Amino acid sequence: MIARARARGLLVATATVASVASARAEDAPVVEVRVIGDRAEALQRIPGSGAIVSEKEIERTQPYDAAEMLRRVPGVVARQEEGGGQRLDIGIRGLDPGRSRRVLVLEDGVPVAINPYAEPDLYYAPPIERMRGIEVVKGSGSILFGPQTIGGVVNFLTLRPPDRQRAAIDVLGGDYAYARVLGMYGDRVGPVRWVVQAFHKKGDGFRDEAFTATDVFGKVAWDTSDTGQLTLKLGVHDDGSRSGDVGLTQAMFETTPRRATIKGDDRLTLRRYEVSLLHEERVGNDTKIKTMVYAYTTSRLWRRQDYTRTPISGQRYDRVVGDIDLPNGAIFLARTNTILDRTYEVAGVEPRVEHRFSTLSVRHTVEAGGRILGESAVYQQRQGETPTSDAGALQLAESHRTYAFAAFVQDRMAFLPTLLATPGLRLEHAAMRREVGRQGGVDVVSSGGSRTTGVIPGVGLTVGTRRLHGFGGLHVGFAPPRVTSAVNPKGFDQALSPEKNIQYEIGARAAPEKWLKAETTLYLTNFQNQLIASTDAGQTLLVNGGRTRHYGVEAQSTFEPGKLLRLGFALDLVARYNFSRAVFVGGDTDGMLLPYAPLHTATTALDFEHATGFGAQVAVAYTGRQFADPRNTVPDDGSGRVGEIPAFANLDLTARYRHKPSGVTVRLLVKNAPDNLYIVSRRPEGIFTGGFREIMVGLRWDWTGKAKDE
Amino acid sequence: MKATSAGAIAAVVALGISVVGACSNADRPACHPGEYVACPCSTGEGWAKCVSASFGYGTCDCSAGTPGLDGCAPPPSFAGVCTANCPFGAPCEKSASCVTGTCATFSNGSRCTLPCAVDGDCPCYSGKCGGQKVCKVQ
C-alpha cells in the first residue's frame, strides 16, 4: 500500500517535471556568445562568481522590466525608475548604478552602451520581452570582455531561433493605461532557422510620464558547413517617454508623493538600429574560431524645460511649483527649453579562438582573441523658445570619436578534474578625439585628443566537484575615462586617469541534493582611482575622486521541497542576501559610504507550479537605506536632491494558468502589491519615487508545430 | 481544447484588461494649492495662484511680480562682456549670446533684452517697452 502510494507520488512528480519541461521545450542551440554557458558545470568553469537568470525564472516572474530580474542577482542593485522599463540602472558591489555606466552590458555578446568607451551610458535598456536569459559575471571571468571590467558583465540572451514552427501572441494590459501586444514567429527551413518578434507597448506611467515603445528583432541561424554556423541578428527599437530630469522636492514628496511629473513638457525619444553577424567554425575536435561583427546606431533627443531654484529678476517664468516659503522648496520653470540632440555610432569586429590541448597531465582550454572597435558621437545642444520646442537655436556642437583595440588570452588549466586554474590577461588601448565647433552660441574651433592604455591581468581558481566546490580569484578592473571628461572643451587632455581597481573574491558553491543549492562569495575591491561626479560652477563633471574600498558577502540558496518531499508539484524557494560596504578611503569623506550603495539588499521568491497548469509566485525584494551624497547627509535639504534614501521593499505577485491543449496561458500580475511609497532616487534633480501598485492581466497563446526531419 | 473554452478565457482576459486598464491617472488634481502659473494681462503678464485641487487656478493677478521674488530687485551687475547664456541686462555683443535671444544697443551699451509689445512684457525693474519694441535696460 505504502509502496503503491510512493510509486503514485513518484509518477505524479515525474509527470509534473515532464509537463513543465514540455511547456518550455528546448530548441537545439545556435552559435552565440556566452559569458557563462549552458552546460551543467558552466558555473564551475568560470574563474570566479557568476549567476544565471534562467528562462524558467523569467517565465515564472513575468517581469515588468529587466531590472526586476537583475535585482535578484546577488551583489546587483537594479533601479526601477520609469514606467515601461525604458531605462536601466545597474550597480554591482557598491558601484553607483547611474545609467549602468560601470557595468559592461551586452546583448548576445554585443555591447549595448551608446558608446562603450567614451560614453558607456545605458540609454537603451534591452527590453526584457526579447530575453530568454541573463548571465552575470562578477569575477575575473570578465576580462574576456570589456572595455569596462570594474563592475562585472551582464549578458542578455535573446530568443533562440526554433528548430520547428513556433508562434506566440501575447496581450497584456493593466493599470495606468498599460498595454502591450507582442507577436513572435519562428521556423526552420532546411539548414536555416529563424525567428522574428515584434512588440508595441504604451502607458501613462505612474506619474503621468506617458511612454511608448516599439521593438522588432529577428535572428537567422544557418549551417554554413558541417563544421560551421552563422547567426545574423537585426533589430530596431524605438521609444519615447515624457521624461523629466527634475523630481519632487521634499515637501512635495511628503504631501503629494503621487503627483504627476512637474515637467510634463519634457520628452525623451530614442531610436536604435542594430546588426550583428556571428560565425563559428570548428576545426577538428579541439578548436573553435568565433568571429563577431556588429554595428549599431542610437539617436537620442531629449528636450528639457529650463528651470531654476533661485529665480532672478528679469527672467520670465511659466510656472512656479512647490512652496515658495520653504528653503529650496520651489522650482521656477522657464519659458524656454534645452534640446539635447545626440547621435551615436558603434562598429566592431571581435575574433576569438578556443583551443584545447594537453601538456603532460594538464588539460588546457585556451581562449584568445581581440577586438577592434570604432565609435563616434555627434552632439547638438539647442535653446528652444518654448517648453515644447524640438528645434531651437544652436548653442553647442561637438563630436568625438574613439578607435580602440583590445586583446585577451585566458588559459583554463585542469590539473585534475577537480582543480582548475584560469589565468588571463587583457590589453585595452583607446585613442579618443574631441572636436568642439560651437559653444555658448558662438562658433569656435577647438579639438584635442587623449590616449588610454590598460593592462588587465586576472586569475581564478576552482577546487572541487560539481556538487561542492570552492572558487577564488583576483583581477584588475579597468574603465577608460569618458571622452568629455578626458578632453576638455578647449581640446586639452585633462590627464584624467582611467578607473582602476583590484578585485579579490573567494566563495563556495554546493549542490548536495537536487533540491538544494547554495552559494556564497566574499569579495574585496580596492579602487586606486574612482571617478566621481563633482559640481563646479553649476556644471557636473567627472573628476579623479581617489581611493575607495568595497567589501562584502553575497549569498544565495535554492530549496525545492516539492522535489524533496515528492509533493507532485514544484515548490521552489530562492533566497538571496548581499552585504556590501563601499566607502571612501582618505580625504574629507574617509569612511563615508559611497552614494547609492546600500549596505543590505535581499530578495526571495517562492514559486509554485502544478502539472494541471496552475502556477504562482510571491517575490520580495528589500533594499537597505542609501545616501545621495558622499557626505552621507541624512537631513533633506528641501530640494529633494540631498538626504537619506530610506530602506524599501517590493512585494510582487504572479498567478497563471496554462491550458496545455490549446497553448493558452492566462496570467495575473500585481507589482508592488502593498502599494508602498518609497524614494528610489534623488537624481538627477530631486526625488523620484518607485512604481506604485500596478495590476495587470495577460493572455498568451503559444503554438508549436511538429519537428521537421533533417 | 474546445473552441468555447478558449473563447471564454479570451473573454475573461479581455474583460480583466479593460477593467484593470480603467485605473489610470484620470483623477489628477487640477493644480496643487499654493503653486502659480503665469497668465496674460492686458498690461503684460501676471500670476494666478492655485486655489484648490478641485477648483484650479484663481483669477490672474496682473499686479503681481514673480512669486517668491520680493518686489522689484535691482538688476544683477556684470563685469565685462558676457558671451554665452547671458541673462537679461547682461552686456553683450550678439543676440545669440543672450538667453533672451536679443542683444540691443542702449545708451549704456549693448545689453541682453527682450522683445516686447507693452510695458507689462518687461521685467519689473525695466518697466518700459521702448520704441524699438524691446525692453529698456537701465
Interface residues (C-beta under 8 A of the other chain):
Chain A: V171 L172 G173 G174 D175 Y176 A177 Y178 A179 D204 D208 M252 T256 R259 A260 P311 I312 S313 G314 Q315 R316 Y317 D318 R319 V320 V321 G322 D323 I324 A330 F332 R335 T336 Q383 E385 A393 Q395 Q439 G440 G441 V442 H659 P661 S662 V664 V666 L668 I695 M696 V697 G698 L699
Chain B: M1 S5 A6 I9 A10 V12 V13 A14 G16 I17 S18 V20 G21 C23 S24 N25 R28 P29 H32 G34 E35 Y36 V37 A38 E45 W47 G65 T66 P67 G68 L69 C72 A73 P74 P75 P76 T83 A84 N85 P87 F88 G89 K94 A96 S97 V99 G101 L114 P123 C124 Y125 S126
